[in-house]
Amino acid sequence: MARPGDIERGQEAFAAGKWGEAYARLSAADRAGGLGADGLERLAAAAYLVGRDAEALAVWTRLHHACIAHGEAPRAARAGFWLGLLLLLAGEQARASGWLARIQRLLGGRAGDCVEGGYAEALVGLRALFAGDVATAGAALERACACADRFGDADLMAIALVGRGEALVQAQDPGPGMVLLDEAMAGVSAGAVSPILAGILYCAVLGTCERALDLRRAREWTLELNEWCARQPDLVPFRGQCLVHRAEVLQLQGEWPHALEQAREAGRCLAERAEPAAGRAFYRCGELHRLRGEIEEAERMYELASRHGCDPQPGAALLRLAQGDARAAAVALRGVADFTPGRAAADPARAKLLAPLVEIHLAAGDLDAARVAADALADCARL
């Protein structure tokens, strides 16, 4: 049974970012049957923020059906948006698509008359972005942005701007894309965006900055993410990603022992929650062990990274080189060895392989292949 004042105190804790207390009090009130739609929204968010993902999805599902029963289609669609978004980010494409279709059917011809129509467009755009369909993503996210502007919705504006920025980066137009990311993050860092979206967008923007090789922005937003997480000690979902980004920045600064400590903790947190980013954490551990000459540990971490869905290259190839086997190192990277002029410069992910590739070809005595990779690296540096 809920204690007197659980709902009010739960609301106060939620407003203060005390997610553990908010979850405990709102859960108690819910068990006693005292929560309305507003309370269920807060409970779902608090559950997610303390790492109870399955429970959060269950509460949003209950809220969705309750809103339908009361004829509140837009509010039901908003709950469906959270379900679709979090399932999409978890890699459950089919379930996410099902919730998107449900939202669109619920809104029907009213989609243009409410902000929830913009949230549906945002989901369309993000799903297309994940599938590599940049044109569809850009068009849908522009419509979402226009809807956010019309209704003055900060959450929708932030997610639409970040999505459009990512689409431009994918389309090899990083300059304007980064401007959109900066605009979105101005609202996030000012506290204008709800906590779940803030965490999602911090991680999305950092990933985009790293893929675009924009290390200055990556450092700045990593510091922001660190501070944001530090202000919320009960926060669970984004702490692991925060540690991965922090480890990457610390490695670039030459602080290898501290970076390794952060990467290990990230791997532990993320693997416990079965999050895809665990692979990146283990890869970072492998890189740091390799740089420190700890061959066996590096090998083990690269294997763990691969098991968690992260390509262990070019680190694993450089490990073979450190073991004195330049030929095996070259074979490990042969799938990306055929660089054509301008191609690597247009693909930051491939560009990251160029310096290791030059080093490996030189060690193997293949000067022609080394020259091709070096010329491609020079093309990338001139952009």
Residue pairs with C-beta under 8 A, 6 or more apart in sequence:
1 28
1 31
1 32
2 25
2 28
2 29
2 31
2 32
2 34
3 28
6 25
6 26
6 28
6 29
6 32
6 34
7 25
7 26
7 29
7 34
7 35
7 39
9 21
9 25
10 21
10 22
10 24
10 25
10 26
10 29
10 39
10 42
10 43
10 46
11 22
11 39
11 42
13 19
13 21
13 22
13 25
14 22
14 26
14 42
14 45
14 46
17 195
17 231
17 232
18 234
19 46
19 49
19 50
19 232
19 234
19 235
20 50
20 234
21 234
22 42
22 46
23 43
23 46
23 47
23 49
23 50
23 52
26 35
26 39
26 42
26 43
26 46
27 43
27 47
29 35
29 39
30 39
30 40
30 43
30 59
35 43
37 63
37 66
37 67
37 72
37 75
40 59
40 62
40 63
40 66
41 63
41 79
43 59
44 56
44 57
44 59
44 60
44 63
44 79
44 82
45 56
45 194
45 195
45 196
47 53
47 55
47 56
47 59
48 56
48 86
48 196
48 237
49 195
49 196
49 232
49 234
49 235
49 236
49 237
50 234
50 235
50 236
51 236
51 237
51 273
53 86
53 90
53 237
53 273
56 86
57 83
57 86
57 87
60 79
60 82
60 83
61 79
61 83
63 75
63 76
63 79
64 76
64 79
64 80
64 83
65 76
67 73
67 75
67 76
67 79
68 76
68 106
73 106
73 107
73 110
74 107
74 110
74 114
74 115
74 116
75 116
76 106
77 103
77 106
77 107
77 114
77 116
77 119
77 120
78 116
78 119
80 99
80 100
80 102
80 103
80 106
81 99
81 103
81 116
81 119
81 120
81 122
81 123
82 196
83 99
84 96
84 97
84 99
84 100
84 103
84 123
85 96
85 123
85 126
85 200
87 95
87 96
87 99
88 96
88 123
88 126
88 127
88 130
89 200
91 276
93 127
93 130
96 123
96 127
97 127
99 123
100 120
100 123
100 124
100 127
103 116
103 119
103 120
103 123
104 111
104 120
107 114
107 116
107 117
107 120
110 117
111 117
111 120
114 151
115 147
115 148
115 150
115 151
115 153
115 156
117 147
118 143
118 144
118 146
118 147
118 148
118 151
118 153
118 156
118 160
119 144
119 156
121 140
121 141
121 143
121 144
121 147
121 160
122 140
122 141
122 144
122 156
122 159
122 160
122 163
124 136
124 140
125 136
125 137
125 138
125 139
125 140
125 141
125 144
125 160
125 163
125 164
125 167
126 137
126 141
126 159
126 163
128 134
128 136
128 137
128 140
129 137
129 141
129 163
129 166
129 167
129 170
132 170
134 167
134 170
134 171
137 163
137 167
138 164
138 167
138 168
138 171
141 160
141 163
141 164
141 167
142 160
142 164
144 156
144 159
144 160
144 163
145 157
145 160
145 161
145 164
147 153
147 156
148 154
148 156
148 157
148 160
149 157
154 187
154 192
154 193
155 193
155 194
155 197
157 184
157 187
158 184
158 187
158 188
158 192
158 193
158 197
158 201
159 184
159 197
159 200
159 201
161 180
161 181
161 183
161 184
162 180
162 181
162 184
162 185
162 201
162 204
162 205
164 177
164 180
165 177
165 178
165 179
165 180
165 181
165 184
165 205
165 208
166 177
166 181
166 204
166 208
167 177
168 174
168 176
168 177
168 180
169 177
169 178
169 208
169 211
169 212
172 346
174 212
174 214
177 208
177 212
178 209
178 212
178 214
178 217
181 205
181 208
181 209
181 217
182 217
184 201
184 205
185 201
185 202
185 205
185 221
185 224
187 193
188 197
188 198
188 201
188 202
189 224
189 228
193 201
195 232
196 237
198 228
199 228
199 235
199 237
199 238
200 238
202 221
202 224
202 225
202 228
202 238
202 242
203 225
203 238
203 241
203 245
205 217
205 221
206 218
206 221
206 222
206 225
206 241
206 245
209 215
209 217
209 218
209 221
210 218
210 248
211 348
211 349
212 348
213 348
213 351
213 352
215 252
218 245
218 248
218 249
219 249
219 252
222 242
222 245
222 246
222 248
222 249
225 238
225 241
225 242
225 245
226 242
226 246
229 235
229 238
229 239
229 242
236 273
237 273
239 269
240 266
240 269
240 270
240 273
240 275
240 277
240 278
240 281
241 266
241 270
241 275
241 277
243 262
243 263
243 265
243 266
243 269
243 281
244 262
244 263
244 266
244 270
244 277
244 280
244 281
244 284
246 259
246 262
247 259
247 260
247 262
247 263
247 266
247 281
247 284
247 288
248 259
248 284
250 256
250 258
250 259
250 262
251 259
251 284
251 287
251 288
251 291
256 288
256 291
256 292
259 284
259 288
260 285
260 288
260 289
260 292
263 281
263 282
263 284
263 285
263 288
264 281
264 285
266 277
266 278
266 281
266 284
267 278
267 281
267 282
267 285
267 304
270 277
270 278
270 281
271 278
271 281
271 308
276 308
276 309
278 308
279 304
279 305
279 306
279 307
279 308
279 309
279 310
280 305
280 310
282 301
282 302
282 304
282 305
282 308
282 310
283 301
283 302
283 305
283 310
283 312
283 315
285 297
285 301
285 304
286 297
286 298
286 299
286 300
286 301
286 302
286 304
286 305
286 312
286 315
286 316
286 319
287 298
287 315
289 295
289 297
289 298
289 301
290 298
290 315
290 318
290 319
290 322
293 322
295 319
295 322
295 323
298 315
298 319
299 319
302 312
302 315
302 316
302 319
303 312
305 311
305 312
306 312
313 332
313 333
313 336
313 353
314 333
314 352
314 353
314 356
314 357
316 332
317 329
317 330
317 332
317 333
317 356
317 360
318 329
318 356
318 359
318 360
320 326
320 328
320 329
320 332
321 329
321 359
321 360
321 363
326 360
326 363
326 364
326 365
327 364
329 360
329 363
329 364
330 337
330 360
330 361
330 364
330 366
330 369
333 353
333 356
333 357
333 360
336 350
336 353
336 357
337 357
337 369
337 373
339 350
339 354
339 357
339 372
339 373
339 376
340 376
341 375
341 376
341 379
342 379
343 350
343 376
344 350
344 351
344 353
344 354
344 376
344 377
344 379
344 380
345 351
345 376
345 379
345 380
345 382
345 383
351 376
351 377
351 380
354 373
354 374
354 376
354 377
354 380
355 377
357 369
357 370
357 373
358 370
358 373
358 374
358 377
361 367
361 369
361 370
361 373
362 370
